[in-house]
């Protein structure tokens, strides 16, 4: 086994998964990736892309149909969940309703044969790490959704796993609590140096918490990289559209490397060979001004005020363009003529 494998928290090598016989279709199609030790990797993608199956294979809850899985350099491909030193936080939290917070957190230690005094001491340390000091006797029914989430995390942490897994952990929370809890999970991961694999379908959640994002599409890895890599330099139409609602426009890269997009001539964030291309443009990068300012002319067809920004739809010769404008003091009227422009390097080029 290579030293490189030994330094990684989790490694997949050409892993496939099918449900059913040999002729059945593949749910996961020969994927390879690494979750470096002490980092948080998010597996992101739409429903049915294979992300939860991938997480369950890390946990040992699903057996791969082919390939190898390593955890801390050890081949765990054929080992069960109890032999892998991983803990999982489920979407539903899966707390025992008849047990107190302390009993829930102690449960894994108790069934492992740890003495009650030691189990309680380790449980209190885990509870302190997630901000649950003084909650020992509370029952799950007496807790808010965010507090239940913390109990689930403490119960996973107390086992001191090599890898901590999260399956859509914030999907049951309201928007404000989701933001707060994702910050807590990220802070906890960084403070304790945890190796975390995290599954979500929420792009903003993935961008906020991750060291690495793996975008899956129909059982394959569409792209893997840092949040800025995926957001600013998508490698395909699928990734560009999935990460942040980028719109794709037909354009042409000129011999000098500039991009011609309708009447706009731009420098791109990703170099490309001369010829026809697809240009990915995010709604927040457009600049909107009064007509006659130069650039791409259009007519406002829709507007919406969302407190900290405006959503504006503009009909142009290039296409119908959706824009997010932070200028809340400027009210654009339906039917008003406007000019649109883009700053250099605000456009990514993806293969046609």
C-alpha positions, 0 to 999 in steps of 0.5 A: 500500500502506498504511503499516500494512502496511509496519509489520507482519511478516506480513499475510494479506488474505482468503487462501483455499486449496483443493487441487484444482479450482475446485469443490473445498472450501476448506481455508483460508476467507478469513482475514485477520490480522497478525503484528506485527514483533518479536512471536510469534504462535501459530496454534493449533487441532485437527488439520485446522483449516488451521493448517499450511497457513497456515504453509506459505503464509507460507513460500511452500511452498503457493500461496494460491488467492486473497487476498494475503500481505505480508511487511514490506510487500512483496506476496509472494503469488506469490513462491517460498520463496527470494524471501521471506526466511523460515526454517522450523524443521520438526517433524522438524528435518530435519538432515543426518545426515552433516554436523556441527553446524557444517556443518548450520548453515552449509548455507543460507549455503553454497548461497547462495554465502557465502564459507566464512570468513564462513559459519563466523563467522555460524554460530558467532554463531547457535550461540552464540545458542542455547547450542551453543558447542563443538558444531561437530564433533558429529554429529546422532546424538550429540545429544539431542532438545533439542540437535537442536532448537537446531541446527535453530533456529541453521540458521534464524537464521543466514540472518537471516530477516525471519520465522522459522516453527515447525511443531509444533517441540516435539511430538517432545520429552518433557514436561520438555524441551518446557517447557525448549525453549519457554522457550528459544524465547520467550527467544530471540525476545524477546532478538533481536526476531524476528518469529515465526509458530508452529504448535501444537495444544497450548494450554499451549504457545501460552499460554506463548510467545505475544504473540498467539494465532490459534485456527483452526477448519475453515479460519476464524479463530475468535478472535485476541487475547492469551493472556489474551483467549482464556483469560479472554474466549472469544468462542464455545463452540469457543474456550472449550472448546478453550482450557483445557477450560472447561465450558459451562453454561446460565445467565441474565443478569439485568437488573442484569448479574449471572449466575444459574447454578443457585443461584449469582449472580455477576459475570461477566468479560464483560458480556452483554445480559439473557437466556439465555446459555452460561457458560464455567467453567474447572475450576481456578476452582471452590471446593470445601468441605464440604456445607452451606457454601452454593452448589451442592450435589453428591456426589463421584463421582471423585478423582485425585491428581496430585502438585501438585493433585487432580482431582475430579468432582462430580455436581450438579443443574447438571451433572457438574462437573470440578474441579482443586483445588490443596489437596493436603492435603484428601482428598475421598472418593467419595460425600462431599457437598460445596458448590461456589462460584465467585468473581466474574469467574471466568465468561465468557459466550459467545453461545448 
